[in-house]
């Protein structure tokens, strides 16, 4: 459903039912909005999954995501769906995707420095 909506041009604020909002922040697609510079925004998580936290020093929460309907976002969600299938622990899959990409970026930048 999310992927279909993104492909149809609809941006999505995807949250768990137990999220609480303490203040209003405009995340519309206005040209004046600072959020327009980001395709995907995730909330920080504590240290779960622990192995990802140990590897890269942070994790993101799968229950709070802003997904703008852009080509990079659609490609990202397609990768997540391909890895996750219909049912999985999306937070674990998402964090592992980020950690593996982060590790690849770190190794390529350190080899560039040599």
C-alpha positions as CSV (number, residue, x, y, z in Angstrom):
1,X,0.0,0.0,0.0
2,X,2.7,2.5,1.0
3,X,4.7,1.8,-2.2
4,X,1.5,2.2,-4.3
5,X,0.8,5.6,-2.7
6,X,4.3,6.8,-3.2
7,X,4.2,5.8,-6.8
8,X,0.9,7.7,-7.2
9,X,2.6,10.9,-5.9
10,X,1.3,10.9,-2.3
11,X,3.9,11.6,0.4
12,X,3.3,9.7,3.6
13,X,3.8,10.2,7.3
14,X,3.9,6.6,8.6
15,X,3.6,6.2,12.3
16,X,2.8,3.5,14.8
17,X,-0.6,3.9,16.6
18,X,1.1,4.6,19.9
19,X,3.1,7.7,18.7
20,X,2.5,10.9,20.5
21,X,2.9,14.3,18.9
22,X,3.9,17.1,21.2
23,X,4.0,20.0,18.8
24,X,3.0,20.9,15.2
25,X,5.8,21.0,12.6
26,X,4.9,21.8,9.0
27,X,6.3,19.1,6.8
28,X,4.3,20.1,3.7
29,X,6.0,20.2,0.3
30,X,6.2,24.0,0.3
31,X,9.3,25.4,-1.4
32,X,9.9,27.4,1.7
33,X,9.9,24.3,4.0
34,X,13.3,23.0,5.2
35,X,11.9,19.4,5.2
36,X,11.7,19.6,1.4
37,X,15.5,18.9,1.3
38,X,14.9,15.4,2.7
39,X,13.3,12.4,0.9
40,X,13.1,10.2,3.9
41,X,13.1,11.1,7.6
42,X,13.3,8.5,10.4
43,X,13.0,9.0,14.2
44,X,15.9,7.9,16.3
45,X,15.6,4.6,18.2
46,X,17.3,3.7,21.4
47,X,19.8,0.9,20.8
48,X,17.6,-1.6,19.0
49,X,18.7,-3.7,17.2
50,X,21.8,-3.8,19.5
51,X,24.1,-5.3,16.9
52,X,23.4,-2.4,14.5
53,X,23.9,0.1,17.3
54,X,27.2,-1.5,18.1
55,X,28.3,-1.4,14.5
56,X,27.3,2.2,13.6
57,X,26.5,4.0,16.9
58,X,22.8,4.7,16.2
59,X,19.5,3.1,15.1
60,X,16.3,4.4,13.6
61,X,12.7,3.7,14.6
62,X,10.6,1.9,12.1
63,X,7.4,3.4,13.7
64,X,8.0,7.1,12.7
65,X,8.9,7.8,9.1
66,X,8.3,10.7,6.7
67,X,8.4,9.5,3.1
68,X,8.2,12.1,0.4
69,X,7.0,10.8,-3.0
70,X,10.3,11.1,-4.9
71,X,12.3,8.7,-7.1
72,X,14.9,8.1,-4.4
73,X,12.2,7.4,-1.7
74,X,10.4,4.9,-4.0
75,X,13.7,3.1,-4.8
76,X,14.5,2.9,-1.0
77,X,11.0,1.5,-0.2
78,X,11.3,-0.9,-3.1
79,X,14.5,-2.2,-1.6
80,X,12.9,-2.5,1.8
81,X,9.9,-4.4,0.4
82,X,12.2,-6.7,-1.6
83,X,14.2,-7.6,1.6
84,X,11.2,-7.7,3.9
85,X,8.5,-9.3,1.8
86,X,4.9,-9.1,3.1
87,X,5.7,-9.7,6.8
88,X,8.9,-9.1,8.7
89,X,10.3,-7.0,11.5
90,X,10.8,-3.9,9.4
91,X,12.8,-2.1,12.0
92,X,15.4,-4.8,12.0
93,X,15.5,-5.0,8.2
94,X,15.6,-1.2,7.9
95,X,18.4,-0.8,10.4
96,X,20.5,-3.6,8.8
97,X,20.0,-1.9,5.4
98,X,21.3,1.4,6.8
99,X,24.2,-0.3,8.7
100,X,25.3,-2.3,5.7
101,X,25.2,0.8,3.4
102,X,27.0,2.9,6.1
103,X,29.7,0.2,6.4
104,X,30.1,0.2,2.6
105,X,30.4,4.0,2.5
106,X,32.9,4.0,5.4
107,X,35.1,1.3,3.7
108,X,35.1,3.0,0.3
109,X,35.9,6.4,1.9
110,X,38.8,5.0,3.9
111,X,40.2,3.2,0.8
112,X,39.9,6.6,-1.1
113,X,42.0,8.2,1.6
114,X,44.9,5.8,1.1
